[in-house]
Amino acid sequence: MIRKAVIPAAGFGTRFLPATKSQPKEMLPIVDTPTIQYVVQEAVDSGITDIVMVIGKGKRAIEEHFDRSFQLEAQLSAQGKDRELELIRHISEMANIHFVWQKELRGLGDAVYCARHHVGNEPFVVLLGDTVVLADTPAARQLMDVFERYQESTVLLEEVDRSRVTRYGVIDGRQIEDGLFLIRDLIEKPDIDEAPSNFVIAGRYAFTPDIFQHLSSTKPGKGNEIQLTDAMRSLVVGKAMYGLKLEGKRYDIGDKLGFLKTNIELALQRNDIAPKLREFVRKLANTLPE
């Protein structure tokens, strides 16, 4: 049974400079909610309330966001802003969140390895702190259900256009049932002609604790970083690993255009602002050149 989640959130977010010079990319808002709050909510909705975040320099804002702010609460209470007060208190009560530091930015694999002492000898899930996945059944829960069936590491997959495979870890696998693959190999950000499929890792993982042993012996790869995909390649040599096709939608906020699209799409799902936003978008669309 999986009880713990790891959320890596240590990267600089250079694609969003200058906004991320003093603000973590994970705190960039989708409408009015920080991206990483969506990720924590997914873990909580999946039944996990023991969460360790891996952070680095300049990420104190994440700690402060999930801590209580007694001064703000007192002010909201005095002003009779009960709805806002409830919203703020909910953030600090969502889960038991712990923080560990990745002292040197050495890649995603190293970030996950930094959580080993908190995780211990237990299976766990990894949710990337800058990736939002919305689904009827939370993405982490989908993975956990497969893990409970097979008791082996499982990753979430998304089928993408082949032109996009160069941005992700890509699997080579055999479909064993509808939407479920037995993975033979993985390649990190392959060239289009080298990609074994167009099924890519979608920022969610369920691991047995064996992954830490493989991370400890993984040498720096692309970008001179410890690649999580390389450790997974080592793991899959001796143990089964499964890939589960996502039932839901992953919002690509890794670049500016994807971030803007996500804000617009999720804003259009909000009853409080959707009507006026739809009107604005329609009017704007009519003014755009062909």
Residue pairs with C-beta under 8 A, 6 or more apart in sequence:
1 123
1 148
2 48
2 122
2 123
2 124
2 125
2 144
2 147
2 148
2 206
3 48
3 50
3 122
3 124
4 48
4 50
4 51
4 52
4 118
4 119
4 122
4 124
4 125
5 43
5 46
5 48
5 50
5 51
5 52
5 124
5 125
5 126
5 127
5 140
6 51
6 52
6 53
6 54
6 112
6 115
6 118
6 119
6 124
6 125
6 126
6 127
7 36
7 39
7 40
7 43
7 51
7 52
7 53
7 54
7 126
7 127
7 128
7 129
8 53
8 54
8 102
8 108
8 111
8 112
8 126
8 128
8 129
9 24
9 26
9 36
9 53
9 54
9 55
9 59
9 62
9 129
9 130
10 54
10 55
10 56
10 59
10 101
10 102
10 105
10 111
11 25
11 56
11 105
11 130
12 20
12 25
12 58
12 105
13 20
13 24
13 25
13 26
13 28
13 130
14 20
15 25
15 254
15 255
15 256
16 25
16 28
16 256
16 259
19 28
20 28
22 58
23 61
24 36
24 55
24 58
24 59
24 61
24 62
25 35
25 130
26 34
26 35
26 36
26 39
26 59
26 62
26 129
26 130
27 34
27 35
27 36
27 61
27 62
27 65
28 34
28 35
28 253
28 259
29 35
30 38
30 132
30 251
30 253
30 262
30 263
30 266
31 263
31 266
31 267
31 270
31 273
34 65
35 129
35 130
35 132
35 253
36 53
36 62
36 65
36 129
36 130
37 65
37 91
38 132
38 134
39 127
39 128
39 129
39 131
39 132
40 51
40 66
40 94
40 95
40 97
41 94
42 127
42 133
42 138
42 139
42 140
43 49
43 51
43 95
43 125
43 127
43 138
43 140
44 94
44 95
45 138
45 141
46 125
46 138
46 139
46 140
46 141
46 144
47 141
47 144
48 95
48 125
48 140
49 94
49 95
49 96
50 95
50 96
50 98
51 95
51 96
51 97
51 98
52 97
52 98
52 99
52 100
52 115
52 118
52 119
53 62
53 97
53 98
53 99
53 100
53 129
54 99
54 100
54 101
54 102
54 111
54 112
54 114
54 115
55 62
55 63
55 99
55 100
55 101
55 102
56 101
56 102
56 103
56 105
62 99
63 99
65 91
66 91
66 92
66 94
66 97
67 92
68 89
68 92
69 88
69 92
72 88
73 85
73 88
73 89
76 82
76 84
76 85
76 88
77 85
98 118
100 114
100 115
100 117
100 118
101 114
102 110
102 111
102 114
104 110
105 225
106 220
106 225
106 226
107 220
107 221
107 223
107 225
107 226
107 227
107 228
108 128
108 225
108 226
108 227
108 228
109 215
109 218
109 225
109 226
109 227
109 228
109 229
109 230
109 231
110 215
110 225
110 226
112 126
112 211
112 215
112 228
113 212
113 215
113 216
113 226
115 124
116 212
116 215
119 209
119 212
120 209
121 209
122 209
123 147
123 206
123 207
123 208
123 209
124 206
124 207
124 209
125 140
125 143
125 144
125 204
125 205
125 206
125 207
126 204
126 205
126 206
126 207
127 139
127 140
127 203
127 204
128 203
128 204
130 253
130 254
131 202
131 203
131 204
131 250
131 251
131 253
131 254
132 250
132 251
132 253
132 262
133 139
133 156
133 202
133 203
133 204
133 246
133 248
133 249
133 250
133 251
134 248
134 249
134 251
135 142
135 246
135 247
135 248
135 249
136 247
136 248
137 247
137 248
139 156
139 202
139 204
139 246
139 248
139 250
140 204
140 206
142 156
142 244
142 246
142 247
142 248
143 154
143 155
143 156
143 204
143 205
143 206
143 244
144 206
146 154
146 180
146 206
146 242
146 244
147 153
147 154
147 206
150 240
150 242
151 208
152 208
152 239
152 240
152 241
152 242
153 205
153 206
153 207
153 208
153 210
153 211
153 232
153 235
153 239
153 241
153 242
154 205
154 206
154 241
154 242
154 243
154 244
155 171
155 183
155 201
155 202
155 204
155 205
155 206
155 232
155 241
155 242
155 243
155 244
156 201
156 202
156 203
156 204
156 205
156 243
156 244
156 246
157 171
157 181
157 199
157 200
157 201
157 202
157 243
157 244
157 245
157 246
158 199
158 200
158 202
158 245
158 246
158 250
159 198
159 199
159 200
159 245
160 168
160 198
160 199
160 200
161 198
162 192
162 195
162 198
163 192
164 200
165 190
165 192
165 195
165 198
165 200
166 189
166 190
166 191
166 192
166 195
167 189
167 200
167 254
168 189
168 200
168 201
169 186
169 187
169 188
169 189
169 200
169 201
169 228
169 229
169 232
170 186
170 187
170 188
170 190
170 195
170 196
170 197
170 198
170 199
170 200
170 201
171 181
171 183
171 185
171 186
171 196
171 197
171 199
171 200
171 201
171 243
172 183
172 184
172 185
172 186
172 187
172 196
172 197
173 181
173 182
173 183
173 184
173 197
173 199
173 243
174 181
174 182
174 184
175 181
176 182
179 244
179 245
179 247
180 242
180 243
180 244
180 245
181 199
181 242
181 243
181 244
181 245
182 240
182 241
182 242
182 243
183 236
183 241
183 242
183 243
184 236
185 196
185 233
185 236
186 201
186 229
186 232
186 233
186 236
187 194
187 195
187 196
187 229
188 221
188 222
188 227
188 229
188 230
189 222
190 196
199 243
199 245
201 229
202 246
202 250
203 250
205 228
208 239
210 235
210 239
211 231
211 232
211 235
214 231
214 232
214 234
214 235
215 226
215 228
215 231
217 234
218 226
218 227
218 230
218 231
218 234
219 226
219 230
220 226
221 227
221 230
232 241
235 241
251 258
251 261
251 262
251 265
251 266
252 258
252 261
252 262
253 259
253 262
264 277
264 281
267 273
267 274
267 277
268 274
268 277
268 278
268 281
